[in-house]
């Protein structure tokens, strides 16, 4: 199978976002609002999740199609028992050049060393505010900022460098803390990435009025700590990078709403129950788990994935309109953002 796979818009397959669980111990309002994901919500049974062996086989097939970067997501991926074993299995695969994890860091203090030893390349932590009251309100579980910061410190001690911190900015809720977040991590190996509040899924009550544009985010930081743009590290990088003019590090902004980057999107997503999605805002998927469990050979599965990618023409953020926003879309908690 050729590794030079392209979709209908000429975009290669390079990145895989891999959800390992649909469960999370937070109830962030933009991802898993409590009024939807309540005590009665039915999460997947363990048998419905892809096993570590199934995941490893799938990723091995994906590398034959061009995948080089694998990001482990959730839900909250560290809720998946012995995740470090999966990391070791994926790290051993030829073709996996970058193996990363996105986490809320609630369990990172106890897991950082094990993950590093298993071969994890990098860690990204979700942290929407340094204001403890605001953060507790946003995660809707009363989880304190201090424990997330402890997890970040544990990751630093384990040797992860750099560490990225994702900050979803919502107007009137946490946007007053943008400069504080930049200040907190200046001069460290931690890179804050400020993300425009996105209309992922159908349950978070997204409104355009709640979006703080990337330009406004940059202006606030630049007024306090002058910035200058720097080049992307690789084709398809979602964050636009800026460094402090005084050399005290860098930040990033992810502007899916005001500056769509669909044209360079090289990402395929797998939900924890083995469904393939070609877009973060997708409403359609293909059942990969059934093909794996029904005895399909590696070449058959590779052809199936290649065919799906070859038909891909998604560009939701570029087309964002009443038509594209209608209907049911996959929830962020199912495919990890």
C-alpha positions as CSV (number, residue, x, y, z in Angstrom):
1,X,0.0,0.0,0.0
2,X,1.4,3.4,-1.0
3,X,2.3,5.7,1.9
4,X,1.6,8.7,-0.4
5,X,-2.1,8.6,0.2
6,X,-4.0,11.8,-0.6
7,X,-7.7,12.9,-0.1
8,X,-9.9,14.7,-2.6
9,X,-8.2,18.0,-1.7
10,X,-4.6,16.6,-2.0
11,X,-4.1,16.4,1.8
12,X,-1.8,13.5,2.9
13,X,-2.6,11.2,5.9
14,X,0.1,11.9,8.5
15,X,-1.6,12.2,11.9
16,X,-3.8,9.8,14.0
17,X,-5.8,11.0,16.9
18,X,-6.6,7.8,19.0
19,X,-9.2,7.8,21.7
20,X,-8.7,5.1,24.3
21,X,-11.7,5.8,26.5
22,X,-15.0,7.7,26.3
23,X,-14.9,8.4,30.1
24,X,-13.6,11.4,31.9
25,X,-13.5,12.5,35.5
26,X,-14.2,16.2,34.5
27,X,-17.4,17.6,33.2
28,X,-16.0,20.6,31.2
29,X,-19.0,22.6,29.9
30,X,-17.5,22.8,26.3
31,X,-16.9,19.0,26.1
32,X,-18.9,16.9,28.5
33,X,-21.7,19.1,30.0
34,X,-23.1,17.6,33.1
35,X,-26.7,17.9,32.1
36,X,-26.0,15.5,29.2
37,X,-23.2,13.3,30.7
38,X,-24.9,12.7,34.0
39,X,-25.2,9.7,36.3
40,X,-27.6,8.0,33.9
41,X,-25.4,8.4,30.8
42,X,-24.3,5.0,29.5
43,X,-20.6,4.9,28.7
44,X,-19.0,2.1,26.7
45,X,-18.5,-1.3,28.3
46,X,-14.9,-2.6,28.4
47,X,-15.6,-5.1,25.7
48,X,-16.7,-2.4,23.3
49,X,-13.4,-0.6,23.6
50,X,-10.6,-1.5,21.2
51,X,-8.0,-3.6,23.1
52,X,-4.4,-2.6,23.3
53,X,-3.6,-5.4,20.8
54,X,-6.2,-4.2,18.3
55,X,-5.0,-0.6,18.6
56,X,-1.4,-1.6,18.0
57,X,-2.4,-3.6,15.0
58,X,-4.5,-0.7,13.6
59,X,-1.7,1.8,14.1
60,X,0.8,-0.6,12.4
61,X,-1.5,-0.6,9.4
62,X,-1.9,3.1,9.6
63,X,1.9,3.7,9.4
64,X,1.9,1.8,6.1
65,X,-0.5,4.5,4.8
66,X,1.7,7.4,5.9
67,X,0.8,8.0,9.6
68,X,3.9,9.2,11.5
69,X,2.4,11.0,14.5
70,X,0.0,9.3,17.0
71,X,-1.8,11.3,19.7
72,X,-3.5,9.3,22.5
73,X,-6.7,11.0,23.7
74,X,-10.0,10.3,25.5
75,X,-12.2,11.2,27.3
76,X,-9.4,11.3,29.8
77,X,-6.8,8.7,28.5
78,X,-5.2,8.1,31.9
79,X,-8.4,6.6,33.1
80,X,-7.6,3.6,30.8
81,X,-5.8,1.1,33.1
82,X,-2.1,0.5,32.5
83,X,-2.0,2.9,29.6
84,X,1.8,2.9,29.8
85,X,1.6,-0.7,28.3
86,X,-0.1,0.6,25.2
87,X,2.5,3.4,25.0
88,X,5.3,0.8,25.0
89,X,3.5,-1.2,22.3
90,X,3.0,1.8,20.0
91,X,6.6,3.1,20.7
92,X,7.9,-0.3,19.4
93,X,6.2,0.1,16.0
94,X,8.3,1.1,13.0
95,X,7.0,4.3,11.5
96,X,5.7,5.9,14.7
97,X,8.0,9.0,14.9
98,X,6.0,11.1,17.4
99,X,3.9,9.5,20.2
100,X,2.0,12.1,22.3
101,X,-0.7,12.3,24.9
102,X,-3.4,14.9,25.7
103,X,-4.6,14.8,29.4
104,X,-6.3,16.9,32.0
105,X,-3.3,16.0,34.2
106,X,-5.5,14.8,37.1
107,X,-3.6,11.5,37.2
108,X,-0.4,12.7,35.6
109,X,1.7,13.0,38.8
110,X,1.5,9.3,39.4
111,X,1.9,8.4,35.7
112,X,4.4,10.8,34.2
113,X,7.5,8.7,34.9
114,X,5.9,5.5,33.7
115,X,4.8,7.1,30.4
116,X,8.2,8.6,29.8
117,X,9.9,5.2,30.4
118,X,7.5,3.5,28.0
119,X,8.4,5.8,25.2
120,X,5.9,8.7,25.2
121,X,7.4,11.7,23.3
122,X,5.4,14.6,24.5
123,X,2.5,15.6,26.8
124,X,-0.2,18.2,26.3
125,X,-2.2,19.3,29.3
126,X,-5.7,20.9,29.2
127,X,-5.8,23.8,31.7
128,X,-8.4,26.5,31.0
129,X,-7.6,28.9,33.9
130,X,-5.2,29.5,36.7
131,X,-8.0,31.1,38.8
132,X,-9.1,28.2,41.0
133,X,-12.7,29.3,41.3
134,X,-13.0,29.7,37.5
135,X,-11.2,26.4,36.8
136,X,-13.4,24.5,39.3
137,X,-16.5,26.0,37.6
138,X,-15.2,25.1,34.1
139,X,-14.3,21.5,35.0
140,X,-17.6,21.3,37.0
141,X,-16.2,18.7,39.4
142,X,-14.5,21.1,41.9
143,X,-11.0,19.8,40.8
144,X,-8.3,22.3,41.9
145,X,-5.8,24.1,39.7
146,X,-3.0,23.1,42.1
147,X,-3.3,19.4,41.3
148,X,-3.0,20.1,37.6
149,X,0.1,22.2,38.2
150,X,1.5,19.3,40.3
151,X,0.9,17.0,37.3
152,X,2.7,19.4,35.0
153,X,5.7,19.6,37.4
154,X,5.8,15.8,37.5
155,X,5.9,15.7,33.7
156,X,8.8,18.2,33.7
157,X,10.6,16.1,36.3
158,X,10.1,13.0,34.2
159,X,11.9,14.8,31.3
160,X,9.1,15.9,29.0
161,X,10.3,19.1,27.3
162,X,8.5,21.0,26.0
163,X,5.1,20.5,27.5
164,X,2.1,22.2,25.9
165,X,-0.9,23.6,27.8
166,X,-4.2,23.9,26.0
167,X,-6.4,26.8,27.1
168,X,-9.9,26.9,25.6
169,X,-10.9,30.6,25.8
170,X,-14.5,31.5,26.3
171,X,-15.7,35.1,26.5
172,X,-16.9,36.2,29.9
173,X,-15.7,33.0,31.6
174,X,-12.0,32.8,31.5
175,X,-10.7,35.3,29.0
176,X,-9.7,37.7,31.8
177,X,-6.9,35.2,32.7
178,X,-5.2,35.1,29.3
179,X,-2.3,37.3,30.3
180,X,-1.9,35.6,33.6
181,X,-1.6,32.2,31.8
182,X,1.1,33.6,29.6
183,X,2.9,35.2,32.5
184,X,2.8,31.9,34.6
185,X,4.7,29.9,32.0
186,X,7.1,32.5,30.6
187,X,10.7,31.4,30.9
188,X,9.8,27.7,31.4
189,X,9.6,24.7,29.1
190,X,5.8,25.0,29.1
191,X,4.1,26.4,26.0
192,X,0.5,27.8,26.5
193,X,-1.7,27.4,23.4
194,X,-4.8,29.5,23.4
195,X,-7.8,27.9,21.6
196,X,-10.8,29.6,20.2
197,X,-13.9,28.1,21.6
198,X,-15.2,25.7,19.0
199,X,-18.6,24.3,18.0
200,X,-17.5,20.6,18.4
201,X,-20.4,18.2,18.9
202,X,-24.0,19.2,19.5
203,X,-24.4,19.5,23.3
204,X,-22.2,22.3,24.5
205,X,-24.5,25.3,23.6
206,X,-21.9,27.0,21.4
207,X,-22.5,30.5,20.3
208,X,-20.3,32.7,18.1
209,X,-20.6,35.5,20.6
210,X,-18.7,33.3,23.1
211,X,-15.6,33.2,20.8
212,X,-12.6,35.4,21.7
213,X,-10.8,35.7,18.3
214,X,-7.2,34.8,18.1
215,X,-6.3,38.3,17.1
216,X,-7.7,39.7,20.4
217,X,-5.9,37.0,22.4
218,X,-2.6,37.9,20.8
219,X,-3.2,41.6,21.3
220,X,-3.7,41.2,25.0
221,X,-0.6,39.2,25.4
222,X,1.5,41.4,23.1
223,X,0.5,44.5,25.0
224,X,2.1,43.0,28.1
225,X,4.8,40.9,26.6
226,X,5.7,41.8,23.0
227,X,5.5,39.0,20.5
228,X,6.7,38.1,17.1
229,X,5.6,35.3,14.8
230,X,7.8,32.2,14.1
231,X,7.5,29.5,11.5
232,X,5.6,26.3,12.0
233,X,7.6,23.2,12.9
234,X,5.9,21.1,10.3
235,X,3.2,21.2,7.5
236,X,-0.2,21.0,9.0
237,X,0.6,22.3,12.5
238,X,-2.6,23.6,13.9
239,X,-1.2,26.2,16.2
240,X,0.3,29.5,14.9
241,X,3.4,30.1,16.9
242,X,4.7,33.3,18.5
243,X,7.8,34.0,20.6
244,X,8.4,36.6,23.2
245,X,10.8,39.3,21.8
246,X,12.8,39.1,25.0
247,X,13.5,35.4,24.4
248,X,11.4,34.1,27.3
249,X,9.7,31.4,25.4
250,X,6.7,31.1,23.1
251,X,2.9,30.7,22.9
252,X,0.5,29.3,20.3
253,X,-3.0,30.2,19.1
254,X,-5.4,27.7,17.5
255,X,-8.0,29.7,15.5
256,X,-10.4,27.1,14.0
257,X,-13.2,29.7,13.9
258,X,-11.6,32.9,12.6
259,X,-8.6,31.4,10.7
260,X,-9.6,27.9,9.6
261,X,-6.8,25.5,8.7
262,X,-8.8,22.8,6.9
263,X,-6.5,23.1,3.9
264,X,-3.6,21.6,5.7
265,X,-5.4,19.1,7.9
266,X,-3.7,15.7,7.8
267,X,-5.6,14.0,10.7
268,X,-7.6,10.9,11.0
269,X,-9.5,10.1,14.2
270,X,-10.5,6.8,15.8
271,X,-13.0,6.7,18.6
272,X,-12.5,4.4,21.6
273,X,-15.0,2.0,20.1
274,X,-13.2,1.8,16.8
275,X,-15.1,4.2,14.6
276,X,-13.1,6.2,12.0
277,X,-13.8,9.9,11.6
278,X,-12.1,12.1,9.0
279,X,-13.0,15.4,10.7
280,X,-13.2,16.8,14.2
281,X,-16.7,18.1,13.3
282,X,-17.7,14.9,11.6
283,X,-21.2,13.4,11.6
284,X,-20.4,10.3,9.7
285,X,-18.1,7.4,10.6
286,X,-17.0,4.0,9.5
287,X,-16.9,0.9,11.8
288,X,-13.2,-0.2,11.9
289,X,-13.7,-2.4,15.0
290,X,-16.1,-4.7,13.2
291,X,-13.6,-5.2,10.3
292,X,-10.8,-6.0,12.8
293,X,-12.9,-8.4,14.9
294,X,-14.5,-10.2,11.9
295,X,-11.1,-11.5,10.8
296,X,-10.2,-9.0,8.1
297,X,-6.6,-9.2,7.0
298,X,-4.1,-6.3,7.2
299,X,-4.2,-5.6,3.5
300,X,-8.1,-5.6,3.5
301,X,-8.2,-3.2,6.4
302,X,-5.5,-0.9,4.8
303,X,-7.6,-0.8,1.6
304,X,-10.7,0.1,3.6
305,X,-8.9,3.0,5.4
306,X,-7.2,4.2,2.2
307,X,-10.6,4.2,0.5
308,X,-12.1,6.3,3.2
309,X,-9.3,8.8,3.2
310,X,-9.3,8.9,-0.6
311,X,-12.9,10.0,-0.6
312,X,-12.4,12.6,2.1
313,X,-13.4,16.2,1.3
314,X,-14.1,17.6,4.8
315,X,-13.5,21.3,5.4
316,X,-16.1,22.2,8.0
317,X,-14.4,25.2,9.5
318,X,-13.9,26.8,6.1
319,X,-17.6,26.3,5.2
320,X,-19.0,26.9,8.7
321,X,-22.6,27.9,8.0
322,X,-26.2,27.2,9.1
323,X,-26.1,24.1,6.8
324,X,-22.9,22.6,8.1
325,X,-23.9,23.4,11.7
326,X,-27.2,21.5,11.5
327,X,-27.5,17.9,12.5
328,X,-25.7,15.7,15.0
329,X,-21.9,15.8,15.1
330,X,-19.6,13.6,17.1
331,X,-18.9,14.8,20.6
332,X,-15.4,15.9,21.5
333,X,-15.3,13.4,24.4
334,X,-15.6,10.6,21.9
335,X,-12.7,11.5,19.7
336,X,-10.5,13.6,22.0
337,X,-10.5,17.0,20.1
